Amino acid sequence: MTDQPTTPTEETDGMMPARTCSASWIDAATKPTGWERKVLVWVVWPPCGWPQWPEPLIGWWKHGPGCFAVGNVENANHLVTHWMDIPETNAEPIRAAQDSD
């Protein structure tokens, strides 16, 4: 068995970079479930002068509208290729407080 990378890697196809992903990252076609929360996302910005980031970004999963958000882009589903949950140790007490309202 070969070692898989722990982060997406870029491969050029002559035009646009294509991202491949190890098993620890989830394809953006599979949406998160549950509460709104921070997630680590790989973003492909369109080739219209927007910056390209070679590293993952911290974004949000917006539970209500069912979309990813990154920076000032409220619905970034079309920009996100892969995502991964960020473990938050204080998430459960916050959720419990929200449930009691």
C-alpha positions as CSV (number, residue, x, y, z in Angstrom):
1,M,0.0,0.0,0.0
2,T,1.4,3.4,-0.9
3,D,1.4,6.4,1.5
4,Q,-1.3,8.9,0.7
5,P,-0.7,12.6,1.2
6,T,-2.4,14.2,4.2
7,T,-3.4,17.3,2.3
8,P,-4.7,17.9,-1.2
9,T,-2.0,18.2,-3.8
10,E,-2.1,20.2,-7.0
11,E,-1.5,18.7,-10.3
12,T,-1.5,20.8,-13.5
13,D,-3.5,19.6,-16.5
14,G,-2.2,22.4,-18.7
15,M,-5.0,24.8,-17.9
16,M,-6.2,24.8,-14.3
17,P,-4.8,23.1,-11.2
18,A,-6.8,20.0,-10.2
19,R,-6.9,19.0,-6.6
20,T,-6.6,15.4,-5.4
21,C,-7.3,14.4,-1.9
22,S,-6.5,11.9,0.8
23,A,-9.1,10.0,2.8
24,S,-9.0,12.5,5.6
25,W,-10.6,15.2,3.4
26,I,-14.2,14.9,2.3
27,D,-15.3,15.9,-1.2
28,A,-17.5,19.0,-1.2
29,A,-20.3,17.1,-3.0
30,T,-20.8,15.4,0.4
31,K,-22.2,18.2,2.6
32,P,-21.7,18.3,6.4
33,T,-24.6,17.6,8.7
34,G,-25.5,19.2,12.0
35,W,-24.8,22.6,13.5
36,E,-23.2,25.6,12.0
37,R,-19.5,25.4,12.6
38,K,-16.0,26.1,11.5
39,V,-14.5,23.8,8.9
40,L,-11.2,23.6,7.1
41,V,-11.8,24.0,3.4
42,W,-9.8,23.8,0.1
43,V,-10.9,26.6,-2.2
44,V,-10.4,27.0,-5.9
45,W,-10.8,30.6,-6.8
46,P,-12.0,31.4,-10.4
47,P,-9.2,32.6,-12.8
48,C,-10.6,36.2,-12.8
49,G,-7.8,37.9,-10.8
50,W,-8.8,36.4,-7.4
51,P,-5.9,35.1,-5.4
52,Q,-5.0,31.4,-5.3
53,W,-4.3,29.9,-1.9
54,P,-1.9,26.9,-1.8
55,E,-3.1,26.0,1.7
56,P,-6.5,25.2,3.2
57,L,-8.6,28.0,4.7
58,I,-10.8,28.2,7.7
59,G,-14.4,28.6,6.6
60,W,-17.9,28.0,7.9
61,W,-20.6,25.4,7.3
62,K,-23.9,27.4,7.4
63,H,-26.5,24.9,8.6
64,G,-29.6,27.0,7.8
65,P,-28.9,27.7,4.1
66,G,-26.9,24.5,3.7
67,C,-23.7,26.1,2.3
68,F,-20.1,26.7,2.9
69,A,-18.9,30.3,3.6
70,V,-15.4,31.6,3.1
71,G,-14.2,35.2,3.9
72,N,-16.9,37.6,2.6
73,V,-18.4,35.0,0.3
74,E,-21.6,33.8,2.0
75,N,-22.4,31.0,-0.3
76,A,-19.0,29.5,-1.4
77,N,-20.3,26.0,-2.4
78,H,-19.0,26.7,-6.0
79,L,-15.5,27.5,-4.7
80,V,-15.0,24.7,-2.1
81,T,-13.6,21.4,-3.4
82,H,-12.9,19.5,-0.1
83,W,-13.6,20.1,3.6
84,M,-12.7,18.7,7.0
85,D,-14.2,19.3,10.5
86,I,-12.1,21.3,12.9
87,P,-12.3,19.7,16.4
88,E,-13.6,22.2,18.9
89,T,-13.6,21.1,22.6
90,N,-16.1,23.8,23.7
91,A,-18.7,23.1,21.0
92,E,-20.9,20.8,23.0
93,P,-21.6,23.3,25.9
94,I,-22.5,26.0,23.3
95,R,-24.9,23.6,21.5
96,A,-26.5,22.7,24.8
97,A,-27.0,26.4,25.6
98,Q,-28.6,26.9,22.2
99,D,-31.0,24.0,22.7
100,S,-32.2,25.3,26.0
101,D,-33.3,28.7,24.5
